[in-house]
Amino acid sequence: MSQKFKIGIVGCGGIANGKHMPSLAKLANVEMVAFCDVIVEKAHDAAGKYGVEGARVTSNFRELLEDASIDIIHVCTPNDSHADITIAALDSGKHVMCEKPMAKTAADARRMVEAAKRSGKKLTIGYNNRFRTDSLYLKKVCEEGDLGEIYFAKAHAIRRRAVPTWGVFLDEEKQGGGPLIDIGTHALDLTLWMMDNYKPKAVLGTTHHKLSGRENAANAWGPWDPSKFTVEDSAFGMITMQNGATIVLESSWALNTLQTGEAKCTLCGTEGGADMQEGLRINGEKHSRLYMNNIQLDAKGVDFYDGKKENPQETEMRLWIEAIEQDKDPIVTPEQACVVSEILEAIYESAKTGKAVYFD
C-alpha cells in the first residue's frame, strides 16, 4: 500500500459534510486527522464521523498548519477566508484543495497562485463539475477536435427559484456576490476548460436585484429575509477572448424562467457543436447532411480501477490525491481557476460602472 496522506479539514459545514469528507472517506490512501471550525462543535461532530482515533479538533486553523504530520489541507470556509487560509497552509508546507470559487477577489486569487509557486506545493480548486460523466466525455470530444475551433459558447447557471437561505450565501461581505460567484463560477470554469481558452480580452456585465426584496417569496428552500439579501439575484456577462471567441454567461438564483440549467455549457465550433440541455447532444454536418446525436451516459458515475462506481465528487478527490502521489498537475490548476475569478470580478465591476472591462 502506498503512503497514507494525512488530511486536515478547515471548515466543517455544508460543503465539507456534503462533498469533501464523505468522498475522502472512501479512499484507502488518506486519513482525516484534524478538523477545524469556528463553531468547534461542528469540528467535533466531523471528527467523530470521519476522523481517525484521536483526531485533533480546534477552532484555530493555524494549529493544523503547525502540525508537521499533516500533508494536505482542505479549505471549506466562506469565500472571504479562502485566500488567507490557503496561502498560510501552502507556506507551511501543505498541499491545498480550496473549495470554489478560488477567492472573493481576483487579487486574492493571484496571491494564491503566487503562494503555490513560491511553496512548491500543489493547489487545486473544487470545481467538481469537471468530473461529471458528461463533462469528461465532452472534454474528450473537444480535445480530439470534433468541434473544430470553438468560437462561441454559453455558460449556463440558471435556477428559477432556488435561493440558498442558510449560512452566509446572502452576505456580500462574506461571499463577494450571489449566484454569479456561487454557481456561475462552475459554469464558467466548465466552459473555459472545454474551450481550453484562458485569455480574456474584454467583459461587459450586468447584475440585478429584481426579486430579492420580496417578502414570503416562493423558493425551493423557503422564503428569504429581504433585509439579509445583500447580493444580486441574477447576473449576466459577455466575455470576448483574445482570439475573437465569445462567451455568454448567465446566472441566477431567482429568475422568472422555465429554461433552467446549472453548471452546463453550450459550445459552437467550426466543425460541430455540443450542449448539455437535454443530456449531452453533439451536432454537426456529415455527407452534406446535418446530424444530432444524443449521447446516453450513465448518470450514476463512472467505472474506475476496482470496478466500483464513483460520483463526480469522489472522482475529484481520487484524482486530486493521485496528483499529489504521482507528483503531477491537478486537473484544476490554480492558474485556470484564477482566470475564472478575474472574469467574474470583471462582470461585477462592469455592472457597477456600466462600462466594459478590458484585460491587459
For each residue, the residues with C-beta under 8 A, 3 or more apart:
1: 4 28 29
2: 29 325
3: 29 325
4: 1 29 30 31
5: 29 30 31 71 72 321 324 325
6: 30 31 33 34 69 70 71 72
7: 24 30 31 32 33 34 70 71 72 73 74
8: 32 33 34 35 36 56 64 67 70 72 73 74 94
9: 12 16 20 21 32 34 35 36 46 50 73 74 76
10: 36 37 61 64 73 74 75 76 77 85 89
11: 15 16 36 37 75 76 77 78 99
12: 9 16 17 21 35 36 37 42 43 45 46 76
13: 16 17 37 42 76 77 167
14: 17 18 166 167
15: 11 18 19 20 76 99 126
16: 9 11 12 13 19 20 21 46 74 76
17: 12 13 14 21 22 46
18: 14 15 22
19: 15 16 22 23 126 128 313
20: 9 15 16 23 24 74 76 97 99 126 313 317
21: 9 12 16 17 24 25 32 46 49 50
22: 17 18 19 25 26 50 313
23: 19 20 26 27 311 313 314 316 317
24: 7 20 21 27 30 32 50 74 317
25: 21 22 32 50
26: 22 23 310 314 317
27: 23 24 30 317 318 321
28: 1
29: 1 2 3 4 5 321 325
30: 4 5 6 7 24 27 72 321
31: 4 5 6 7 52
32: 7 8 9 21 24 25 35 47 50 51 52 55
33: 6 7 8 51 52 55 56 69 70
34: 6 7 8 9 51 55 56 57 58 63 64 67 70
35: 8 9 12 32 43 44 46 47 50 51 55 56 57 58
36: 8 9 10 11 12 43 57 58 59 60 61 63 64
37: 10 11 12 13 40 41 42 43 46 59
38: 59
39: 42 43 59
40: 37 43 44 57 58 59
41: 37 44 45
42: 12 13 37 39 45 46
43: 12 35 36 37 39 40 46 47 57 58 59
44: 35 40 41 47 48 57
45: 12 41 42 48 49
46: 9 12 16 17 21 35 37 42 43 49 50 51
47: 32 35 43 44 50 51 55 56 57
48: 44 45 51
49: 21 45 46
50: 9 21 22 24 25 32 35 46 47
51: 32 33 34 35 46 47 48 55
52: 31 32 33 55
53:
54:
55: 32 33 34 35 47 51 52
56: 8 33 34 35 47 63 64 67
57: 34 35 36 40 43 44 47
58: 34 35 36 40 43 61 63 64
59: 36 37 38 39 40 43
60: 36 63
61: 10 36 58 64 65 85 88 89
62: 65 66 88
63: 34 36 56 58 60 66 67
64: 8 10 34 36 56 58 61 67 70 73 89
65: 61 62 70 73 88 89 92 94
66: 62 63 92
67: 8 34 56 63 64 70
68: 93
69: 6 33
70: 6 7 8 33 34 64 65 67 73 94
71: 5 6 7 94 95 324
72: 5 6 7 8 30 94 95 96 97 324
73: 7 8 9 10 64 65 70 85 86 89 94 95 96 97
74: 7 8 9 10 16 20 24 96 97 98 99
75: 10 11 81 82 85 86 89 96 97 98 99
76: 9 10 11 12 13 15 16 20 99
77: 10 11 13 81 82 85 99
78: 11 81 82 167 168 174 175
79: 82 101 103 104 174 175 176 181
80: 104 173 174 175 176
81: 75 77 78 84 85
82: 75 77 78 79 85 86 98 99 101 102 103 104 108 112
83: 86 87 103 104 105 108 109 111 112
84: 81 87 88
85: 10 61 73 75 77 81 82 88 89 98
86: 73 75 82 83 89 90 96 98 112 115 123
87: 83 84 90 91 111 112 115
88: 61 62 65 84 85 91 92
89: 10 61 64 65 73 75 85 86 92 94 96
90: 86 87 93 94 96 112 115 116 118 119 121 123
91: 87 88 115 118 119
92: 65 66 88 89
93: 68 90 119 121
94: 8 65 70 71 72 73 89 90 121
95: 71 72 73 121 122 123 324
96: 72 73 74 75 86 89 90 116 121 122 123 124
97: 20 72 73 74 75 123 124 125 126 320
98: 74 75 82 85 86 102 112 123 124 125 126
99: 11 15 20 74 75 76 77 82 125 126
100: 125 126 127 185 186 189 337
101: 79 82 104 125 176 181 182 185 337 340 341 344
102: 82 98 108 109 112 125 334 337 338 340 341
103: 79 82 83 106 108 109 111 112 341
104: 79 80 82 83 101 108 175 176 181
105: 83 108 109 176 341 345
106: 103 109 110 338 341 342 344 345 346
107: 110 111
108: 82 83 102 103 104 105 111 112 341
109: 83 102 103 105 106 112 113 334 337 338 341 342
110: 106 107 113 114 338
111: 83 87 103 107 108 114 115
112: 82 83 86 87 90 98 102 103 108 109 115 116 123 334 338
113: 109 110 116 117 123 334 335 338
114: 110 111 117 118
115: 86 87 90 91 111 112 118 119 123
116: 90 96 112 113 119 121 122 123 334
117: 113 114 120
118: 90 91 114 115
119: 90 91 93 115 116
120: 117
121: 90 93 94 95 96 116
122: 95 96 116 323 324 329 330
123: 86 90 95 96 97 98 112 113 115 116 330 334
124: 96 97 98 320 323 330 331 332 333 334 337
125: 97 98 99 100 101 102 332 334 337
126: 15 19 20 97 98 99 100 316 332
127: 100 130 185 186 189 190 332 337
128: 19 131 132 312 313 316
129: 132 135 186 189 190 263 312
130: 127 135 136 139 189 190 193 316 331 332
131: 128 135 136 312 313 315 316 319 331
132: 128 129 135 136 263 312
133: 136 137 297 298 299 301 302 312
134: 137 138 276 279 280 295 297
135: 129 130 131 132 138 139 190 312
136: 130 131 132 133 139 140 302
137: 133 134 140 141 280 295 297
138: 134 135 141 142 194 267 274 276 280
139: 130 135 136 142 143 193 194
140: 136 137 143 144
141: 137 138 144 146 147 274 282
142: 138 139 145 146 147 150 194 195 196 267
143: 139 140 196
144: 140 141
145: 142 148 271
146: 141 142 271 272 282 284
147: 141 142 150 267 268 269 270 271 272 273 274 284
148: 145 269 270 271 272
149: 269 270 271
150: 142 147 153 194 195 197 245 267 268 269
151: 243 244 245 246 268 269 270
152: 245 246 247 267 268
153: 150 191 194 195 245 246 247 248 265 266 267 268
154: 191 247 248 249 250 265 266
155: 184 187 188 190 191 247 248 249 250 264 265
156: 187 250 261 262 263 264 265 266 276 277
157: 179 180 183 184 186 187 249 250 251 252 261 262 263 264
158: 250 251 252 255 257 259 260 261 262
159: 162 163 179 183 220 252 253 254 255 260 262
160: 254 255 256 257 258 260
161: 217 218 219 220 253 254 255
162: 159 219 220 221 253 254
163: 159 169 170 212 219 220 221 224 229 233 253 254
164: 167 169 170 182 221 253
165: 169 170 219 221 222 223 224 225
166: 14 169 221
167: 13 14 78 164
168: 78 171 174 175
169: 163 164 165 166 175 178 182 231
170: 163 164 165 175 178 224 225 228 229 230 231
171: 168 174 175 228 230 231
172: 175 176 177 178 230 231
173: 80 230
174: 78 79 80 168 171
175: 78 79 80 104 168 169 170 171 172 178 181 182 231
176: 79 80 101 104 105 172 181
177: 172 180 181 182 207 231 232 235 344 348
178: 169 170 172 175 181 182 231 232 233 235 253
179: 157 159 182 183 184 231 232 233 234 235 251 252 253
180: 157 177 184 185 207 232 235 237 249 251 344 347 348
181: 79 101 104 175 176 177 178 184 185 344
182: 101 164 169 175 177 178 179 185 253
183: 157 159 179 186 187 251 253 262 263
184: 155 157 179 180 181 187 188 235 249 250 251 344
185: 100 101 127 180 181 182 188 189 340 341 344
186: 100 127 129 157 183 189 190 262 263
187: 155 156 157 183 184 190 191 249 250 251 262 263 264 265
188: 155 184 185 191 192 247 249 340 343 344
189: 100 127 129 130 185 186 192 193 332 336 337 340
190: 127 129 130 135 155 186 187 193 194 263 264 265
191: 153 154 155 187 188 194 195 247 249 265 267
192: 188 189 195 196 197 198 247 336 339 340
193: 130 139 189 190 196 336
194: 138 139 142 150 153 190 191 265 267
195: 142 150 153 191 192 245 247 267
196: 142 143 192 193
197: 150 192 241 243 245
198: 192 335 336 339
199: 241 242 243
200: 203 239 240 241 242 339 342 343 346 359
201: 240 241 242 358 359
202: 239 240 356 357 358 359
203: 200 237 238 239 240 343 346 347 350 356 357 359
204: 237 238 350 356 357
205: 235 236 237 238 346 347 348 349 350 351 357
206: 235 236 237 350 351
207: 177 180 232 234 235 236 347 348 351
208: 232 233 234 235
209: 212 213 229 232 233
210: 233 234
211: 214 217 233 254 255 256
212: 163 209 224 226 229 231 232 233 254
213: 209 226 229
214: 211 217 226
215: 223 226
216: 223
217: 161 211 214 223 224 254
218: 161 223
219: 161 162 163 165 222 223 224 254
220: 159 161 162 163
221: 162 163 164 165 166
222: 165 219
223: 165 215 216 217 218 219
224: 163 165 170 212 217 219 228 229
225: 165 170 228 229
226: 212 213 214 215 229
227:
228: 170 171 224 225
229: 163 170 209 212 213 224 225 226 233
230: 170 171 172 173
231: 169 170 171 172 175 177 178 179 212
232: 177 178 179 180 207 208 209 212 235 351
233: 163 178 179 208 209 210 211 212 229 252 253 254 255
234: 179 207 208 210 251 252 253 254 255
235: 177 178 179 180 184 205 206 207 208 232 251 252 347 348 351
236: 205 206 207 248 249 250 251 347
237: 180 203 204 205 206 248 249 343 346 347 350
238: 203 204 205 246 247 248 249
239: 200 202 203 246 247 248 249 343
240: 200 201 202 203 244 245 246 247
241: 197 199 200 201 244 245 246 247
242: 199 200 201
243: 151 197 199
244: 151 240 241
245: 150 151 152 153 195 197 240 241
246: 151 152 153 238 239 240 241
247: 152 153 154 155 188 191 192 195 238 239 240 241
248: 153 154 155 236 237 238 239
249: 154 155 157 180 184 187 188 191 236 237 238 239 343 347
250: 154 155 156 157 158 184 187 236
251: 157 158 179 180 183 184 187 234 235 236
252: 157 158 159 179 233 234 235 255 257
253: 159 161 162 163 164 178 179 182 183 233 234
254: 159 160 161 162 163 211 212 217 219 233 234
255: 158 159 160 161 211 233 234 252
256: 160 211
257: 158 160 252 260
258: 160
259: 158
260: 158 159 160 257
261: 156 157 158 264 276 277
262: 156 157 158 159 183 186 187
263: 129 132 156 157 183 186 187 190
264: 155 156 157 187 190 261 275 276 277
265: 153 154 155 156 187 190 191 194 275 276
266: 153 154 156 273 274 275 276 277
267: 138 142 147 150 152 153 191 194 195 273 274 275
268: 147 150 151 152 153 273
269: 147 148 149 150 151 272 273
270: 147 148 149 151
271: 145 146 147 148 149 284
272: 146 147 148 269 282 283 284 285
273: 147 266 267 268 269 282 283 284
274: 138 141 147 266 267 280 281 282 283
275: 264 265 266 267 280 281
276: 134 138 156 261 264 265 266 279 280 281
277: 156 261 264 266 281
278: 281 294
279: 134 276 294 295 296 297
280: 134 137 138 274 275 276 294 295 297
281: 274 275 276 277 278 292 293 294 295
282: 141 146 272 273 274 292 293 295
283: 272 273 274 290 291 292 293
284: 146 147 271 272 273 290 291
285: 272 288 289 290 291
286: 289 291
287:
288: 285
289: 285 286
290: 283 284 285
291: 283 284 285 286
292: 281 282 283
293: 281 282 283
294: 278 279 280 281
295: 134 137 279 280 281 282
296: 279
297: 133 134 137 279 280
298: 133 301 302
299: 133
300: 309 311
301: 133 298 309 310 311 312 314 315
302: 133 136 298 309 310 315
303: 307 308 309
304: 308 310 315 318
305:
306:
307: 303
308: 303 304
309: 300 301 302 303
310: 26 301 302 304 314 315 318
311: 23 300 301 314 315
312: 128 129 131 132 133 135 301 315 316
313: 19 20 22 23 128 131 316 317
314: 23 26 301 310 311 317 318
315: 131 301 302 304 310 311 312 318 319
316: 23 126 128 130 131 312 313 319 320 331
317: 20 23 24 26 27 313 314 320 321
318: 27 304 310 314 315 321 322
319: 131 315 316 322 323 330 331
320: 97 124 316 317 323 324 330 331
321: 5 27 29 30 317 318 324 325
322: 318 319 325 326 328
323: 122 124 319 320 326 327 328 329 330 331
324: 5 71 72 95 122 320 321 327
325: 2 3 5 29 321 322
326: 322 323
327: 323 324
328: 322 323
329: 122 323 333
330: 122 123 124 319 320 323 333
331: 124 130 131 316 319 320 323
332: 124 125 126 127 130 189 336 337
333: 124 329 330 336 337
334: 102 109 112 113 116 123 124 125 337 338
335: 113 198 338 339
336: 189 192 193 198 332 333 339 340
337: 100 101 102 109 124 125 127 189 332 333 334 340 341
338: 102 106 109 110 112 113 334 335 341 342
339: 192 198 200 335 336 342 343
340: 101 102 185 188 189 192 336 337 343 344
341: 101 102 103 105 106 108 109 185 337 338 344 345
342: 106 109 200 338 339 345 346 359
343: 188 200 203 237 239 249 339 340 346 347
344: 101 106 177 180 181 184 185 188 340 341 347 348
345: 105 106 341 342 348 349
346: 106 200 203 205 237 342 343 349 350 357 359
347: 180 203 205 207 235 236 237 249 343 344 350 351 357
348: 177 180 205 207 235 344 345 351 352
349: 205 345 346 352 353 357
350: 203 204 205 206 237 346 347 353 354 355 356 357
351: 205 206 207 232 235 347 348 354
352: 348 349
353: 349 350 357
354: 350 351
355: 350
356: 202 203 204 350
357: 202 203 204 205 346 347 349 350 353
358: 201 202
359: 200 201 202 203 342 346
360:
